[in-house]
Amino acid sequence: MKAAVYYKNSDIRIEERPVPSIGPGEALVRIEASGICGSDVMEWYRIKKAPLVLGHEIAGTIEKTGPGVNGFKPGDRVTVAHHVPCNKCRYCLAGNHSVCDTLRSTNFDPGGFCEFVRVPAINLDRGTFILPDNVSYEDATFIEPLGCVVRAFRVARFSPGMSVLVIGSGMSGLLHIRLARALGAGKIAATDINDFRLDAAARSGADLALNARTDVPAKIREAFGRPADLVIICAASDPAITQGLKSVDRGGTIIFFAPKEPGGTYPLPLFDLWRDNITIINSYASPPYDTLVALELIASGRVRVNDLITHRLGLAEAQEGFRIVAGAGESIKVVIEPQR
């Protein structure tokens, strides 16, 4: 089979790889669509593991199943989670699936930017979900990233009527805007330095789309009458972080959604955070519960996703896809379709 092998962002090679063999409890999935995630082009994170086949936002068809598989059969349309929890360690039992050692070590073989993947038994058991007929393969590539957003809202204890500010209107930021609107947020504002993405933020439901180079905290107070209840930081630069910290109301919550490189520092005014009772949370991954919620939100039409796709490329064009995503220009979601 053909696979797009990552060496670095500017070096994606189409190579021949053997179709993975499957064992008991496993399945072979034919990849129909695989989204390029922003984390795929985090070169500082990916290059130390290169060469490898990336791609974790996948949808496809079960090609065959191994002995002992129940509940799935060839021809089933599915999405598959690459990271799944054990559901029995102290972290999982406390609801902290994202820090489960199993979740951090599981994956499918080799990755979504190829023609077929082997789904290990544990991923098939708790990370594989049948797609409703009305959910296309393209739409299904949003289930994992939307699940990450669902988890962030859940741990932030979002409630209807909250005012929301999203810092950074890339693909993740736009999903935050759309989920906030679907869940009954009050006023929603979004920022970016890219006019193309600001237009997308407005189309996604933001009442206010602000250029990040303006005085965002002042404009939020003017538009909302006070700072925001919930600030979601989807950009990892110090100016974006500082802007978010200055835009949250007393008693409000800040979600750090975009990571810095390991060892990076954050400009946190700890006295102000203490004085104003600001809650800071981090959110990572999409445990099975949040994945199921995301699937239902997409299937029901409450969160629209298909219009976020700006580029559809074949496997041979994977290098172009990585260039587009890394450049962060007039693009939102790039989907690779290996069977084209």
N, C-alpha and C positions, 0 to 999 in steps of 0.2 A: 504494500500500500504506500501511498505518498503521504509524507508528513512535512509540515513547515517547522524546521528546527531552529530554535533561537540560539544565536551566539552572542549577539548584542542587538540593540535596537536597529542599527543600520546594517545588520548582517543576519538575515533570515534566509535559510537555505532549504530548498525543496529536495528532500532526500527520500530514498526508498527504505522502508522499514518493514519487517515481517508483520503480518496481521497477528495480533496477540492471541495466544492460546488461552482458553478458559478452563477452569476446573470446577469442582463441585460447589454449588451455591453461587456461581458467578454467571455473568452474562456478557455477550459481545454486542456492543451498540454501534450501529452505523450512524455517523455524525451527519446531520443535515444542516445544522447551523451552529455557529460558535461565535460569541461576541468577544471582541477585544476589550478587555477591562483596562482602566487606567493603571491598575497595579501591574499589568503585563508590561508596561513601558517604564516602570520604575527601575531604571537600569542599575542603580545602586543595590537593589534588592535581588534582581534576577541574574545579573551577570556572574555572580559568584557561584551559581549552580549550573551555568552553561557548560556544554550544550544540552538543551532539553526541549521537549515539546510542551509549549504552554497551551492555555485555553481551558477555562473552567466554567464558562457560562454556556453550557451545551444543551442541545436538544437533538433527538434522533429517534431511530427505530431499532427495537431489539432484533438483532440478526439471528442469534441463537442463544440458548441457555444451557448451563451445565446441569449435571445430575443433582437432584434434590431441590431444584428451584420451584417454588410454588408462588402463584400470584402474578407471574409474568410469563409471557409467551412470545415467540417470534411474531413480528408485525406490530407489537404494541408501540405506540408513540409515547416517548418518555422524555423527562428531563432528569438529570442526575447531578447530585451534589458531590463535589470532589472531597470536601471535608465533612466528616460525620462524627458525632460524639459517641462515647461508650454507653452513656445513659445509666451508669452505675457507680462512677467514682464520686468522691465527696463534692467535686465541683458541679457535676451534672445534677446530683441530688439536691444541690442548693440553687439550681436554676442558672448556674454559670457555665453553660455548655461551651462557650467560646474559649475558655481557658482549659478545657479538657485535653489531656495529653494525647488521647486517641484522635480527637478532632484535628489537632495540630500535626499529626503524623500520617493521616489517611489521605489517599488520592486515588484517581483512576489511572490507567496505564494505556498509552503514555501521556496523553493530554488532548484537548479538544481540537487543536489545529492539525488534524489528520483525518483519515477516512474512517477508522474504526478505533474504539477504545474497549479495553477490558474493564468491566465493573466488578471490583472485588465483592465478596459475599457481604461484608459489613456495609458497603455503600449501596448494594442492591437492597439490603434489608431495611435500612433506615434513611436512605438518601435518594431513592429512585421513585418518581411519581408519574403516574399515568396522566397524559395530557387530555383534557376535554376536547371534543371535536372542534370547538370554536376557537381553540388556542393554536395558532400557527407555530411552526418551528421557530420562525423569527421572533414572535412574541415571547416564546418560551425562553429565549436567551436572556430575558429581563428578570426571570423569576429569582435567580440567585442574587443579583444586585438589589432588586427590590426587597428581597428578604433581609438583606443587610440593613436597609433603611427601616423596614418594619421593626427589626430588633432595636434599633436606635430609639425609635419613638416609644417602644414598649418600656425600655429601661429608663427613659426620660420621664415616664409617666405623663405622656401627653394627654391632654383632655380637650374636648371641643371648646372653642371660644378663645383659646390661647392665641396670642399674636406671635408670629414666627418671622425670623430673619434668617435667610440662607446666604452664607458668605461663599461665593463661588458657584457659578451656574453651569458647570459641566454636567455630564450625564448623571452623576450621583446627586448633584445639587438639584437638578430638574426633577428627579424622582422624589426627593424630599419635598419639593414644592407641590407636586401632584398628590403625594400621600397626605400632606397637610390639608390640602383642599378637600380631598376625599373624606377625611376624618373630621371635618367641620371646624377647621381653624378659623380664627377671627381674621384680622388683616395679615397678609403675607407680603414680605419684601424680600428681594434678592439682589445680589451684587455680582458684578464681574467687570473686567476691563475690556471684554470683547463684545462689540455691539451685536454680533450674530447670536451670541449666547444670551444676551440681555433680551433680545427679541423672543428667543425660545422660552425664557423665563416668564415673560408676559403671556405668551400663548399657553404656558403650562399652568397658569392660575395666579401668578404673582400680581398683587395689586399695585406694587411699586417695584420697578426694575431700575436700580441705581448703578451708575458708573462708580466703581470702587475707588476711583481717584478723587471723588468729591468727599464732602464732610458727611459721611454716612450716619454717624450717631446723631448729628443735628437733624438730618432729614428724617430719620426714624422718629425722633421725638415730635417733629412737626406733623408728620403724617399719622402717627399712632396716638399722639397726645401724651406719650410716655415711652420709655424704652421697651424693647421686646421681651415677652415672657420666655421665649425659647429662641436661642441663637444656635445655629448649626454651622460649624466651620468646616467647609469642604475644600479649603485651600490651606496649605501648610506653611505659608510664608509668615514672617513676623508681622508685617503690616496688616495682613488679613486677620491674624489672631488678635492683635491689639484693637483693631476695628470692632471685632466681635465682642471683646471684653468691655469696650466702652458703650456698647449698644444694648446690653442686657439690663433688665429692670431689677430692682431689689427683690430678693427672693426668687429670682429667675434661674434658668438652667442653661448651661452651655454644653453642647455636644461637640467633642473633638472627633471628627469623622475621618479627616485626612491625616496620615502620619508624616512626621519628619523622618529623616534618616536616623539610624541608631546613634545615640550620643548627642543628638540635637537638643538644644535648650529652648524653653518656651518663656515668653515675656509675661509672667504671671504676677500681677500686683497682689500679693497674698493678703496684705492688710485690708485692701478694699474688698477682696472676695470674702474675707472673714466678717468684716463690718456689715456688708450688705447681704450676707447669707446666700451667696451665689453657689449653686450646685454645679460641679463640673463632672461630666461623665465621658467615658470613652466607649466606643462601640466597634466591635469587630466580628465578622462572620455572620452566617445565617443558619442557626440551628434548625432542625427539622420543623418545629412548630412555626417558626417565622417563615420558612420556605412555603409551608402549606397555606399560610395566610396570604403570602404574596401571590401564589398560584390562584387563589380564589379571587383576589382583588383584580387580577388581570382577566380571568375567565368571566367575571361578572361585568367587566367594563368600567368598574369604579375607578381604576387607574389605567388610563390609556398609555400605550407604549409604542405602538407601531410607527407613529409619526415622528418618533425620536431617531429612527434609523436614517442616517444620511448617506451611508455607503454600504453597498452589498458587493462583495468581492469573492472570486474563486480562490481556491487554495494557492494557486500559482501566483496570486496577487497579494499574498500575505505581507511581503516586504512593504508594498505600498500602503497596506492597512496600518502597519506599525508606524510608518512615516506620518500618516495622517493623524493618528491618535497622539503620537508624541509631539506633533506640531501644534495641536490644540487650536487650530484655526477655525475654518467654517465647517466644523464637523461636530457631531454629537455621539452617535453610536455607529460603529463600524462592525459589520457582521461578515464573518467568513463562512462561505457555503462550500464545503469540501467536495460535494457531489456535482458541482457545476461543470 
